[in-house]
């Protein structure tokens, strides 16, 4: 697989604060099916808590398998996180084409009118390069995320919008760790389960 050629804007994870448009990179020792070696894109962060979507946990499902009246869409669903796993969410680069969208970075938007999305997909006006779907989301109550960052569960950083939207995510966690510098590069070689070493 080709290298993602990540352009991480900050090398020291502890210098950035969590905010919408940033990513949370799981520290190597963070375990669990949702967050182990995950990268979470934050779409909301404030006094009420934080919301984000895991970028690198694909499911075995495609959107047209769970949504009626939707024609073929070549883009798998991702597991956005453990909260409300029966809900559908999406990130896109369609801007004002989708009413109700919330801008979260230079080029990316969160949510909006799903009927408009369905119509655009069925009319083949958009494809998987401009939209990414998630079931469930990742959520933190007020101060919870800050506490997890202080406990060294997450590194806060930035990655380019095109990497956020990429479906080529097999090595995204490793590539991101390597691009953060020598210490993180060493950590990227840690076995996922140290007991297997």
Secondary structure, DSSP 8 states (H G I E B T S, - for coil): --------S-S-GGGS---TT-EEEE-TT--STTTTT-EEEEEEEETTEEEEEESS-EEEEEHHHHSTT------EEEE--SEEEEEEEEEES-GGGSTT-EE-SSS-EE---HHHHHHHHHTTS--TTTEEEEEEEEEE-TTHHHHHHHTTSEEEE---HHHHT-S--TTHHHHHHHHT-HHHHHHTTS-SSGGG-
